Amino acid sequence: MRQRFGVTNDDMTAVLECAALAPSVHNTQPWRFDVAGDTIEVRAERDRQLSYLDPTGRQLHVSCGAAIEFAFLAARSIGRECTVRLLPDGGDPDLLARIQLGRARVATPTERLLAEAIPLRYTDRGPYTDRAVPADLVDDVRARAADLDVWIRTVDDADDRRALVTVLSVAEQSEAADARYGEELARWTGTDGDVGVPADAVAGRWPSDRVSHVPLRDFTGHASQPSVEGRGDASPPSVERDFLLMLGTPDDDPLAWLSAGRALGWALLCAASVGVSAQPLGPATDLPHARATLRHDLGLVGYPQFVVRMGYGTDRPRTRRRHVVPA
Ligand SMILES: Cc1cc2nc3c(=O)[nH]c(=O)nc-3n(C[C@H](O)[C@H](O)[C@H](O)COP(=O)(O)O)c2cc1C
């Protein structure tokens, strides 16, 4: 198929390579990119959808939404107009997006900055310092999220944080109690191939004298994350209170999930562009009952899709990616 407006194969390669760096649940990378001329079709790869953690495909869509946003920013940063149509074919639910590169148009400074942050962003599961994240980060995320029909909420009120901690603890306990969760986690963790979360990205990242106020996903699958409670130490550890951001949508369907993923992609790049680390708090929204409790206890209008902790981290683990550029 023809490439118009002088779009080149190098342009398409640059965009695909950036899209592939998006975050995805358990690094499943549940996407496929089919290139035809100046258009990329993003398809769901159902054989990489998590059957226990993600039976509806919500997290698959969020992951692919982030990849779509990365592709969009990459296309803009190389000076191309870029049109994204989500779910362009009602008869084909696995066709998640059609991304078309167009005429030359100079990127905005923000688009350029965020695209430059794509190779810098990563999930940081270690401790963060006490330094506050910049206040205007939230404004930058809110504006883009609103364009995508996604709302954001900072979880800073003490009651809201308590409710979130309870939701995370209960979710992690019920996940750990189900053998299917452990089996799935084991399949996707400690891998040394080009998918999954490698052992050094999850193990031993916390010193013994520091704990997080919010339970973080325990990648051993035993809900044994160090926590504030239950430590018999004489000197209690210092408790980290990270900045917490929630993203949600008015609806709860594939279009909303993809949009949430796009807003998440933007939010993580805003953070990375100013040196702020992030880690998703997946168990807050993994299970239907966790999401329902969050809606009720935090008085949310709409559906929580994602919660993420942010702060200044220390170290960079490496995760790998599948090759996505056609030969
Ligand atoms: C929908 C979704 C849920 C995720 N849940 C968690 C989580 O609960 N805990 C965690 O540490 N990382 C979580 N992640 C981050 C992925 O594990 C991470 O993006 C992937 O391993 C690739 O690594 P990278 O982000 O460092 O590139 C999640 C990511 C997505 C998109």
Ligand as a Chemical Component Dictionary entry (heavy atoms), coordinates in Angstrom:
data_LIG
# 
_chem_comp.id                   LIG 
_chem_comp.type                 NON-POLYMER 
_chem_comp.pdbx_formal_charge   0 
_chem_comp.three_letter_code    LIG 
# 
loop_
_chem_comp_atom.comp_id 
_chem_comp_atom.atom_id 
_chem_comp_atom.alt_atom_id 
_chem_comp_atom.type_symbol 
_chem_comp_atom.charge 
_chem_comp_atom.model_Cartn_x 
_chem_comp_atom.model_Cartn_y 
_chem_comp_atom.model_Cartn_z 
_chem_comp_atom.pdbx_ordinal 
LIG C1  C1  C 0 -2.270 -2.703 33.139 1  
LIG C2  C2  C 0 -0.933 -2.748 33.854 2  
LIG C3  C3  C 0 -0.848 -3.252 35.156 3  
LIG C4  C4  C 0 0.388  -3.295 35.828 4  
LIG N1  N1  N 0 0.435  -3.731 37.127 5  
LIG C5  C5  C 0 1.603  -3.655 37.809 6  
LIG C6  C6  C 0 1.667  -3.952 39.207 7  
LIG O1  O1  O 0 0.669  -4.245 39.861 8  
LIG N2  N2  N 0 2.858  -3.865 39.842 9  
LIG C7  C7  C 0 4.009  -3.515 39.168 10 
LIG O2  O2  O 0 5.057  -3.443 39.787 11 
LIG N3  N3  N 0 3.978  -3.222 37.841 12 
LIG C8  C8  C 0 2.807  -3.275 37.164 13 
LIG N4  N4  N 0 2.769  -2.935 35.819 14 
LIG C9  C9  C 0 4.028  -2.569 35.127 15 
LIG C10 C10 C 0 4.509  -3.706 34.200 16 
LIG O3  O3  O 0 4.919  -4.833 34.957 17 
LIG C11 C11 C 0 5.656  -3.157 33.349 18 
LIG O4  O4  O 0 5.153  -2.133 32.533 19 
LIG C12 C12 C 0 6.309  -4.206 32.449 20 
LIG O5  O5  O 0 6.928  -5.202 33.226 21 
LIG C13 C13 C 0 7.351  -3.575 31.513 22 
LIG O6  O6  O 0 8.364  -2.970 32.272 23 
LIG P1  P1  P 0 8.701  -1.412 32.190 24 
LIG O7  O7  O 0 7.448  -0.656 32.573 25 
LIG O8  O8  O 0 9.827  -1.216 33.153 26 
LIG O9  O9  O 0 9.077  -1.082 30.768 27 
LIG C14 C14 C 0 1.552  -2.858 35.163 28 
LIG C15 C15 C 0 1.457  -2.324 33.864 29 
LIG C16 C16 C 0 0.228  -2.245 33.218 30 
LIG C17 C17 C 0 0.152  -1.600 31.858 31 
# 
loop_
_chem_comp_bond.comp_id 
_chem_comp_bond.atom_id_1 
_chem_comp_bond.atom_id_2 
_chem_comp_bond.value_order 
_chem_comp_bond.pdbx_ordinal 
LIG C1  C2  SING 1  
LIG C2  C3  SING 2  
LIG C2  C16 DOUB 3  
LIG C3  C4  DOUB 4  
LIG C4  N1  SING 5  
LIG C4  C14 SING 6  
LIG N1  C5  DOUB 7  
LIG C5  C6  SING 8  
LIG C5  C8  SING 9  
LIG C6  O1  DOUB 10 
LIG C6  N2  SING 11 
LIG N2  C7  SING 12 
LIG C7  O2  DOUB 13 
LIG C7  N3  SING 14 
LIG N3  C8  DOUB 15 
LIG C8  N4  SING 16 
LIG N4  C9  SING 17 
LIG N4  C14 SING 18 
LIG C9  C10 SING 19 
LIG C10 O3  SING 20 
LIG C10 C11 SING 21 
LIG C11 O4  SING 22 
LIG C11 C12 SING 23 
LIG C12 O5  SING 24 
LIG C12 C13 SING 25 
LIG C13 O6  SING 26 
LIG O6  P1  SING 27 
LIG P1  O7  DOUB 28 
LIG P1  O8  SING 29 
LIG P1  O9  SING 30 
LIG C14 C15 DOUB 31 
LIG C15 C16 SING 32 
LIG C16 C17 SING 33 
# 
